[in-house]
Amino acid sequence: MSNIIINNKFLILRRIVQVSILLLFIASNKFALKILDGNLSSAKVLDSFYMADPYMVLQILASGFVVAIDTLLGGLIILVFYSLIGGRSFCSWVCPVNIITDTANWLRKKLKMYKEDVKIPVKRNMRYWILALSIILSAIFGVAAFELISPVSMIHRGIIFGMGVGWAAILLVFFFDLFVLQNGFCGYVCPLGAFYSLINKISLFKVKHIKDKCTACNKCLIVCPEKQVLVNIINIKDSQIFGSECTNCGRCIDVCDDASLKFSIIKYKNINK
């Protein structure tokens, strides 16, 4: 049992964090426990100050609407927070969609579906084009475009306030990742993840690879949802993972039997090596 916990420690920690955040939102709605009141787009913390999704704020600004000072400051707080700890940490440690996509990925392994991937001519940078398109559409139509169709918002609000179209969003994401494209929604589609990837570049916390300990077993590459951030480093050189798509999920660290991967604070002098 202890080995299972040790080999999945960051996965367990992520689930605790994700579920705890959801429970705090639910407790606010059901029991008026005002620790986290609202949803992931906009929340009031401890009934005293606001936090807001900076990508949502950006869409509102593009749409031409005036944004309240509290919301602007709330967006700035989140922007600074994720800039420091790793932008895409939101995707793996907070976003409820991650639980759905990880479940689809787990089921893929159980059903041995890796050799049956549907070949779709899409690239991972498609999410950045969707991000840009969402801002353009917000400006053209005067609404926060992605917020109207965001599975992240639908699922999160559904869990807190009651499922409606939230079920459709869950099934859509789950079946897309299971039958169409491995890690498809987060890895290729989601503009929210793309936004956090952009601020991930300056984050202080990175996964570090230690070449001398690495035996090139490639277990990390098997579990990583963003393999491209690892392939040019594993068994090649000592380096921190500077790829902006890294979600800091820690699964590569969990499965590494060589202790060649760990979380570390960024060392700027090594960036250009």
Disulfide bonds with the S-S distance in Angstrom:
none
